[in-house]
C-alpha cells in the first residue's frame, strides 16, 4: 500500500505505473483504493450483477494499466462532493445516500466491512494488489474509524510504503514528522519510504535519504524523478485542475474555453482535446470573462447543476456565452452543461439540491426534470455523420424538447442529446466523447483546425509504459514485490 505524507504527492500515478510495471513482468495485478473523494468518476462493472457502477477515475486508469476490466471493487467507497460540507456516498458502485462531513465520520466504521469484502475479491483473482491511500495517515484528527489509510492497512494486514513529495519542499520534515506523530500501532505497518517528483541529479539527495532513515529507521525504496509523462494521463480531481496552466501565447490555432464551475465534474473529458497539437484548452476561472476569440466553448459536467447554473450567471458568463453564440461560435454542453443549455431545469424532489426550479441558458430548446434512477452505463454508437462514438453516462435527470429531434448521436440504438436549429449548440450526456479519435478529428476540422489524426488512448498506453520503465530504473521494484510476498505468506 502506498500512503502519502499529504494529498497530491503522486500516489495515483505511482500506483498506475507500478501496475503496468508488474503486469509487464507477467503478474496478474489489480489496483485498490478503499476510499476516494472525487467528482471525476468512471463507470465499472458490478461483477455480481453485470450492471454498471461508479469508481474514481484514477482507479479506472490503474485498471487500464493492469490490463483489467474496471470493477467497482477497485474503489468500494467513492465520495462525490456536492457542497462545501456534504458528499454523495457511492458504495461498491451504487449510490448509498449523502452525508455531511461530520455525519460521514460516524458512518465510516460501518463501511469497513464492505471495503474488506471488496479487497478480498481482488486478492482472490490476482497475484498482486496495489493499494492507494487517501490524503495522509498523519491526519490524526480523522483517525477514529479510518478506512482509507492505517485503519484499512491494519485491518487487512497490508504493508505500507510512505510517499513524500520533494517538489513541494520539506520532504524530510514531512516524512520524519509523520513518523513522529503516528502511534506505535500505526507505525508498525510502514516498511519504508520513497521520494517522488525529484528534479535534477538524485545523487545530490543521498544525504537527505540517510537523514530520513536515521530519524525513522525506515529504508528507502528509491527516488522517483519528475515524470513528465504523467501530464498525458487523466487527472484525478480538482487539485490537478488548479495546477493546470495554459500554454504560451501564440502556440494555439484553436482556443477552447471551459468555464470552471464550482462543482465541476469529469473535467478529464477535455484531456483528448488538450492533447491535440494546435489546441489550447483554457479553463476560465470565476472572475474571468469567457475569451472572445474562443472557437468552441464547452460547458462541462457538474455535481450540482442548478447551483452551478446560478453561479454561472453571477459570473456573467451567460452574457459572454450569448455574445459568443451571436458571433457564430460553437457551444457544446456535457451532462450537467447540457442541462444548463436548455430552457428550464426542474427539481421537484430535491434530487439536485434545495432549489426546485431554475431558468436555463435558453440556447437549446429542451427542458430537464431531475429524477431517478441514476443512469450509470458505458455507451457506444454513432454521430449523425456516421462516425463511431464511445464513452459513458453518469447522470440524474431526463431531458426532452424539440431540439432532441436533432440528436447529438445514436447510442445503444436510441437518439441521444440535442442540437440547435442553427447547428451551433449541441448537448450530450456522453462523457468521454472526445476520446473517440475520428469524431474528434472531424469536430476540429469543422472548427478550422486541420492535421493528422491522433490516437488518444494509444498515447495513454505509451505514457503508462514510459512511466513503468522509469520506475523500473529508479525504484527497488524487487524489494517492493518481496514486501507483498511476505504479507501474503
N, C-alpha and C positions, 0 to 999 in steps of 0.2 A: 504494500500500500504506500502510495506517495501522498504525504501530507505536506503542507506548506507553512512557512512562517507568517504568511498572510495571503490575502486574495491576490490574484493576477501575478503569481510568481512563476507561472508557466506549467502548472501541473497537467492541464488538459493536453497541451501539445506534447509534453514528455510521455504521458501515458499513450497517446496515439503513436508516437514514434517507437516506443518500446513494443507496442502491439505489433507494429509492422516488422520490427527487428526480430522478435521471437517467432513470428509467423514465417519470416524468411528463413529461419533456422529449422523449419519443419514442424513446429509445435502448433497445436490447436489452442488458440488464445481467445479469451473473452475479456472485455472491459466491464468495469462495475463502478458505479458511484452511488452510494447509499442514499444521499440526499443532495439534490441540486436546486438552485434558485435561479431561474432564467425564464424570460419570455421568448427566447429563441428555442422553440420546440420543434421536434421532428416526429413523424409517425413511425411506429414499430409494431410488430406483431405481438398479440397476446397469445402465446403458444397453446394455452388450454382451450381456447375457443376459435382460434384462427382469425379473430376480429382485429381491428386496429386500435392502438392506444398511443399515448404520448410519452416521449422521453426528452431529455435535454439534447440539444443539437450536438453538443460535444460528444455524447455517448454514441450518437449516430455516426459521427466521424470516426470514432475509435472502433466501432463495429466494422466500418469500411476498411480501416487499417488491418483488422484481423481477417478480412475476407469472409465475414459472418453476416447473416441476416440480422438486422437490429431487432432486439427483443425488449419488451417493457421491463424484463427482469434486470436489464443492464443499468437501469435507473429507477428503482422502485418507488422513490418519493421525489416528486417534482413540485416545487413551489413556484407559482406564476404570479408575481406581484400585480395587484390591481389598484393599490393606493399606497400612500406612504407608510401605512401601518398594517395592511392586510394583504393576504395572498389566497389565490385558489390553490387547493391541495389536490394533487393527482397521485393516486396510489396504484402501483402496478398497472399504469396506463389509463386508469379511469378516474374521472373527477369524483372526489370523495367529499367535497364541501369547500368551505372557505373559513379562514380564521384570521384574527388579528395576531400580531406577533406574540403578545403575552399568552393568548389562548393556545397558540401553537406549541409554545414551550411545554404546556401541560399535556398536549397530545402526543409528544414525541415518544415517551416510553411505550405507549400502546402500539406504535408503528414499528418498533424494533423487531418484533416477531415477523412482520411482513418483509422487512429488509433481509433478515437472516434466511427466510424461506427463499427469496429470490437469489441470494448468494449461493445457497446450497444447490439450486437448479443449475447455475452456471458452473459450479465446481464439478457437478456430475457429468458435464458434457465437454470439459476442457482439460488440457494438460496444465494450463496456467491461467489464472485470473489475475488481472492487474487492476488494482483498486485506486480510485482517486478520492482524496479527501475534499473537504469544502472549507474555505476560509483558513482558520488556524486553530490547532489544538490548544494554543495558549489563551484563547478566549474563555477564561475560566468562569466568567460570569454566565456563560451558556453551557457549562459542563454538565449540569444536572440533566439526566435523561438524554444525553447526547447520542445521536445515531449517525453522525457524519464523520467523526474523526476517531478519538480514542474510545468512545463508547462502543462504536462498531468494532474497532480493531481488537479490543479486549474480548468482546463477546464472541467474535469469530475466530480468535486466535491467529490473527494475521500480523506478520512482522511489518514494521513501518520504516520507511526512509524519509527523512525530513529534507525538504527542498527550500533553499534560500535564494533570493534574487539579488545578485550583486549589482545589477544595473541601477536599482533604485537607491543604492547606498546602504551602509550599515549592516551588511550581511553577517559580519562576525557577531555584532551585538544581537541581531535578531535570532541567530541560531543559538548562541550561548544564553540569551535571555529566555528563550523557550525552554531550554534545559533547566534554567534556574527556577522558573515559575511552575513547572509541572510537578505534581506529587509523584512519589516513587512508583506507585502502581501504574501511572500513565507514562512514566519514563521507560518502564520495562519493555514494552513492545518495540521501542526505537532501536534499530540496529546500526544506524549510521546516517550520513547526510550526503547531499550533493549540492553543488553551487551551480546556478543556472544564469544564463544571459551574460556571459563574460565577453568583454570586448578586448582584444589585444592578445598578448602573449601570456598563456595560462601559467607558465613557469614563474611569472612575477608574483603569483599568488600562493606560492608554496609555503611561505612563512605564515600566511593567513590560514591555510588549511591546518598547519601544525598547531596554530594557536587555538583553533576551534576544537581540535582533538584534545589538546592539553586541558582545556576548560571543561569539556563534556565527556571525554572518554570515548566518543564516537569515532569510528573510522570514516574516511572519505571514500565515496564511490566514484568521484570524479568531478571535473569542472566542465560544464557544457557551454560551448561558445554561443554567441548570439546567432540564432537560427533564422537567417533571412528568408528561408523557405517557408517559415510559419506564416508569413504575410499572405501566402497563397491559399491558406486554409480558412474555412468558415469560422467567423468569430463566435465566441460562446455567448457573451452578454454585453450589456451597455458599458461595462468598464472598458472593453476593447473599442467600442464605438467612440467614447470620449477621447481616446488616444489617436484616432484617425485624423490625418491632416491632408488637405488637398495637395495635388502635385504642383510643381512650379508653373507659374502663369505662362501661357503661350504654348504649352505642350499638347493641349487637348483640342480636337476639332469638333467634338460634340460634348456639350455640357448637360448632364442630367442632374436636376435639383431634387433633393429629398428632404422635405421638412421633418425635423426631428420632433416627433410627438412625445409627450411626457411618458406615455406607456407604450412606446414603440415596441413592436414585436416582430420577430423573424426578419430583422433588417439584413441578415445574411442573404436574403433574396436578391440583393443588389450586387453581391460579390462577382457573379459572372460578367456583369456589365463593367464593373470596375477593373476587371482583369483584361478588358479589351484594349488593344492599342488605339490611341486617339480618343478615348472616352475618359472624361472626368466625372465621377460621381461625387457631387458636393452635398454633404449633409448640412442643412441650413438650420442653425440653432435659433431658439426663441430670441426675439430682439433683432434678428437679421431679416432682411427682405428676401423674397424669392428672386434670384437673379434674372434680370430682364433678357439676358442672352441665352437662357436655357432653351435647348431644343425639345426636351422632354421633362415633365415634372411627374414624379412618382409619389403617390400617397401610400405609405407603407402600412403594414398591419399594425394593430394596436390591441392591447388587452382591455381597454375601456373606451369603446368607440364614441359614445355620446360625450363623455368628459373631455376627450381629446378633440372632438369636433368643436366644443365651446372654446377650448384653449386655442385652437386653430384660428378662430375668429378674433379672439383677444389679441393675437399676434399680428392681425391684419393680413394674414395670408390669404383669406378669402378674396380680398380685393386684388392682391397680387395675382392670384390664380385666374381671376376673371380677365385681368389685363393680358395675362399670358395666352388665354384662350382667344381673346379678341385679336391678338397678333397672329393667330394661326398656329399657336403652339400645341403640341400634343400632351395629353394627360393620361396617365394610367393609375387606377386605384387597385391596390391589392388587399383583399379581405376587408379589414376594417376601413381602409382607404376607399374601397369600392362602395361600402355602405355610406360613407360620408358624401360621396359624389351625387347621391340621389336627392330626391325632393324632401324626404322626411324619414326619420328613424323613430319607431315606436317601441317602447319597452314597458308594456302594461304590467308585467310580473316582476320587474326589478332584476331581470337577468343580467343586465349590463351595469347596473348601479342604481342610484337613488333618483335619477332624473327620468320621468316616464316618457318624455317625448321631446324631440328636437327637430328644428328645420335643418335640412341638409344643404349642401352647397348648390344644388339645383342644376348641375351640369350633365346629369343623366336623368332621364325620365323613368325613374324607378323609386320604389319605397321599400324599406326594410322593417320587418317586425322581428324583434329579438324574442326568440323562443327556442325551446329544446326539442328534441335531444341534441346534444352537441355532435356535429359532424366531424369525424376523425377518420381519414382514409387516404391511402395512396390513390392517385388518379392519373390516367393517361388518355390521350385522344388526339384530335387534330384541330388545327386552326381553320378558319374559313378558306384559307389558301391551300389547305391540304397538307400542311407541314405538321410533323409529329410533335406532340407536346407531352411532357410528363412532369409530375410534381406531387403535391399532397394538399389536402384540405384539413384545416383545424379551425372551426368557427361555430358560433351560435348565430341563429337568425336565418330568415328566409327573405329573399329579395324578389320582387315582382314589379312589372310595369311594361309599358310599350317598348322601351329600348331593349328589353330582353328578347324581342323578336329579331334583333340583330345580335346574336350571341358572340361572345368573345371566342368560344371554342365549342367543340363537341367532345364531351368527356364521358367515358363509360357509357356511350350510346345516347347521351342526353345533351340538349343545349345547355351551356353554362356561361354566365357572365352577360355583359351588355355592351353595346356600342351606340354612341350618339348618332343622330341622322347625318351630321356633318363629318363623321368619321374621326374627329379629333380626340374624343374622350372615350376611354374604354375602362371597364371594371371587371375583375375576376376574383373568385375565391381561391384560385390555384396558386399556392405558394411554390417556389422553386421553378417557376416557368422560365426564368431567364437562363436556367441551366440547360434548356433544350437548344442545342447549338444551331441547327438550321433555322429555327424560328427567330432566335436572337439575331442571327446574321441578316435575315430578311427585315426585321424591325430596324436595325441600324442602317441598312441600305435605304429604307423608306425615309429615314431621317437625314439622308445625305452623306452617310459615312460608308465608304467602300473599303474593301480589303479582304484578305484571305479569311476563311472560316477558321475559328479557333475551337479547340476541344477542351471545354472547361473541366469535365470530370477527369480526363486524361491528365490535365495539369495538377489536379489534387493528388492523383495516384503518384505522379512523378515527385511531387513535393514530399509525400509520405516516405517514398523510397529514399529520397535525399536526406531527410531528417533521420531515418533509421541508420543510414550509412554513417552519418556524423556521430550519432550516439554510440555506434559500434566502436568508433575511433576514440571517443573521449570519455566514455563511461566503462566501468568494470562490469560489463553485462554478465559475465560468467559468475561473478560474486553475487549479483542480484538474483540470478537463477538459483544459486545454491541456497540463498535465504528462503526462497519459495519451496525448494525441495525439502529443506529441514522442517518448514512449517507443515508440510503435508505428511511427514513421517508419523 
